[in-house]
């Protein structure tokens, strides 16, 4: 079973621990059976809260049903959330002889909920931006005509002509912002074709390095065998290039003077669906309606200042930027392109420096 199960006896020793629990909790290492008979505080040393809940249930305290718990990150992984049920285990006489916890990993569900909330907010912002853009574009066109006429009439008055030129430049800058707004809200239809992810990442890095200077180290962590993607290579290349540029600029603009290192990752993973529905037919056979999906994950990590927690969602909003110059549509457009491929764009930035962006693109026409 994919859910986790851990049970202890009345001495607090582990008598049951399945591979699902070992995977979700990140402990213990080795075969699960090797820890049977050992104290749960020792076996679950990396997750002391889980051990404490089991022992409290053993002591007769109220059991928890359908509660949630944020697990501590292990081996450098990010925190995950489990939904669990605690229950005492009794003998036929009603005496408590042990305790058990049954749980499942809620991280994929939370990730989907977060992506859906962000999608809804971006859709609302996009509709508002489109309406404003249409209302602004016509007056801007009129201003462009009027400033052109003024420049011709003031051909012999340099000072006034300079002011009109400045006004014309500002109007054109506003027009570019409006055009970027309209470009963002236009429907995206990828022109798919066979795409080598390793070549795509390499070309993106080359493009980014041509646009900005970087004096730090660049590392690559690629799987040896990667499936080809059926994707719009040009659009995905623009996404990865933008992510790399953001990482390089964040490190170059960091005044702390720490280590500057860009890490590019390419992995192939099998992602289980967030909620798998199984139907049992009249013949007694069970069939899952959602199969595991193989994904290619492109990771761009840096050692820059990181992203403050209060900005983690805002940075995906169109026209929101922390840079002195820039339209603020880069990440919003990247999110749109990745979603158009059926994938997700994730940010992992904990307290302290450094952050990672992960682009997850599903692999089509493959049954892992």
ChimeraX attribute file (.defattr): number of C-alpha atoms within 10 A of each C-alpha:
attribute: neighborCount
match mode: 1-to-1
recipient: residues
	/A:1	8
	/A:2	14
	/A:3	17
	/A:4	21
	/A:5	20
	/A:6	24
	/A:7	23
	/A:8	27
	/A:9	22
	/A:10	15
	/A:11	14
	/A:12	21
	/A:13	20
	/A:14	25
	/A:15	19
	/A:16	17
	/A:17	23
	/A:18	17
	/A:19	19
	/A:20	19
	/A:21	24
	/A:22	19
	/A:23	15
	/A:24	18
	/A:25	21
	/A:26	18
	/A:27	17
	/A:28	20
	/A:29	11
	/A:30	9
	/A:31	12
	/A:32	17
	/A:33	13
	/A:34	11
	/A:35	20
	/A:36	17
	/A:37	16
	/A:38	15
	/A:39	18
	/A:40	25
	/A:41	19
	/A:42	15
	/A:43	21
	/A:44	21
	/A:45	14
	/A:46	19
	/A:47	19
	/A:48	15
	/A:49	16
	/A:50	20
	/A:51	21
	/A:52	14
	/A:53	18
	/A:54	26
	/A:55	24
	/A:56	16
	/A:57	21
	/A:58	24
	/A:59	15
	/A:60	11
	/A:61	12
	/A:62	12
	/A:63	17
	/A:64	14
	/A:65	13
	/A:66	11
	/A:67	12
	/A:68	16
	/A:69	15
	/A:70	13
	/A:71	20
	/A:72	17
	/A:73	14
	/A:74	14
	/A:75	8
	/A:76	6
	/A:77	9
	/A:78	12
	/A:79	12
	/A:80	18
	/A:81	19
	/A:82	21
	/A:83	17
	/A:84	20
	/A:85	17
	/A:86	23
	/A:87	18
	/A:88	25
	/A:89	18
	/A:90	12
	/A:91	9
	/A:92	6
	/A:93	6
	/A:94	8
	/A:95	10
	/A:96	17
	/A:97	15
	/A:98	24
	/A:99	27
	/A:100	23
	/A:101	24
	/A:102	18
	/A:103	23
	/A:104	18
	/A:105	24
	/A:106	18
	/A:107	16
	/A:108	16
	/A:109	14
	/A:110	14
	/A:111	14
	/A:112	14
	/A:113	12
	/A:114	14
	/A:115	18
	/A:116	12
	/A:117	13
	/A:118	17
	/A:119	17
	/A:120	12
	/A:121	14
	/A:122	19
	/A:123	14
	/A:124	11
	/A:125	15
	/A:126	19
	/A:127	13
	/A:128	13
	/A:129	19
	/A:130	19
	/A:131	12
	/A:132	14
	/A:133	18
	/A:134	14
	/A:135	12
	/A:136	14
	/A:137	16
	/A:138	11
	/A:139	10
	/A:140	17
	/A:141	13
	/A:142	11
	/A:143	16
	/A:144	16
	/A:145	11
	/A:146	13
	/A:147	19
	/A:148	14
	/A:149	12
	/A:150	14
	/A:151	19
	/A:152	10
	/A:153	11
	/A:154	14
	/A:155	10
	/A:156	10
	/A:157	10
	/A:158	11
	/A:159	10
	/A:160	14
	/A:161	18
	/A:162	13
	/A:163	12
	/A:164	19
	/A:165	16
	/A:166	13
	/A:167	15
	/A:168	20
	/A:169	14
	/A:170	12
	/A:171	17
	/A:172	16
	/A:173	12
	/A:174	15
	/A:175	19
	/A:176	14
	/A:177	18
	/A:178	22
	/A:179	15
	/A:180	19
	/A:181	23
	/A:182	18
	/A:183	14
	/A:184	20
	/A:185	19
	/A:186	10
	/A:187	10
	/A:188	14
	/A:189	10
	/A:190	17
	/A:191	12
	/A:192	14
	/A:193	12
	/A:194	11
	/A:195	17
	/A:196	15
	/A:197	23
	/A:198	19
	/A:199	12
	/A:200	17
	/A:201	23
	/A:202	15
	/A:203	15
	/A:204	22
	/A:205	20
	/A:206	11
	/A:207	18
	/A:208	20
	/A:209	14
	/A:210	9
	/A:211	10
	/A:212	11
	/A:213	12
	/A:214	18
	/A:215	10
	/A:216	13
	/A:217	10
	/A:218	13
	/A:219	11
	/A:220	14
	/A:221	11
	/A:222	16
	/A:223	11
	/A:224	9
	/A:225	10
	/A:226	16
	/A:227	17
	/A:228	15
	/A:229	20
	/A:230	19
	/A:231	23
	/A:232	19
	/A:233	20
	/A:234	14
	/A:235	17
	/A:236	23
	/A:237	20
	/A:238	20
	/A:239	23
	/A:240	26
	/A:241	24
	/A:242	20
	/A:243	24
	/A:244	26
	/A:245	21
	/A:246	18
	/A:247	26
	/A:248	25
	/A:249	15
	/A:250	20
	/A:251	26
	/A:252	17
	/A:253	12
	/A:254	15
	/A:255	10
	/A:256	9
	/A:257	10
	/A:258	12
	/A:259	12
	/A:260	19
	/A:261	20
	/A:262	23
	/A:263	17
	/A:264	22
	/A:265	18
	/A:266	22
	/A:267	18
	/A:268	20
	/A:269	17
	/A:270	13
	/A:271	15
	/A:272	14
	/A:273	14
	/A:274	16
	/A:275	11
	/A:276	12
	/A:277	11
	/A:278	11
	/A:279	12
	/A:280	10
	/A:281	9
	/A:282	7
	/A:283	6
	/A:284	8
	/A:285	8
	/A:286	11
	/A:287	12
	/A:288	11
	/A:289	10
	/A:290	13
	/A:291	14
	/A:292	15
	/A:293	16
	/A:294	21
	/A:295	21
	/A:296	23
	/A:297	21
	/A:298	22
	/A:299	25
	/A:300	24
	/A:301	24
	/A:302	24
	/A:303	22
	/A:304	27
	/A:305	20
	/A:306	21
	/A:307	20
	/A:308	12
	/A:309	11
	/A:310	8
	/A:311	12
	/A:312	15
	/A:313	14
	/A:314	14
	/A:315	19
	/A:316	25
	/A:317	24
	/A:318	22
	/A:319	20
	/A:320	17
	/A:321	17
	/A:322	10
	/A:323	10
	/A:324	6
	/A:325	7
	/A:326	12
	/A:327	16
	/A:328	19
	/A:329	21
	/A:330	24
	/A:331	21
	/A:332	18
	/A:333	23
	/A:334	23
	/A:335	23
	/A:336	23
	/A:337	23
	/A:338	21
	/A:339	18
	/A:340	17
	/A:341	21
	/A:342	12
	/A:343	19
	/A:344	21
	/A:345	22
	/A:346	17
	/A:347	18
	/A:348	14
	/A:349	19
	/A:350	15
	/A:351	11
	/A:352	12
	/A:353	15
	/A:354	21
	/A:355	19
	/A:356	22
	/A:357	21
	/A:358	21
	/A:359	26
	/A:360	24
	/A:361	24
	/A:362	23
	/A:363	23
	/A:364	14
	/A:365	9
	/A:366	9
	/A:367	9
	/A:368	10
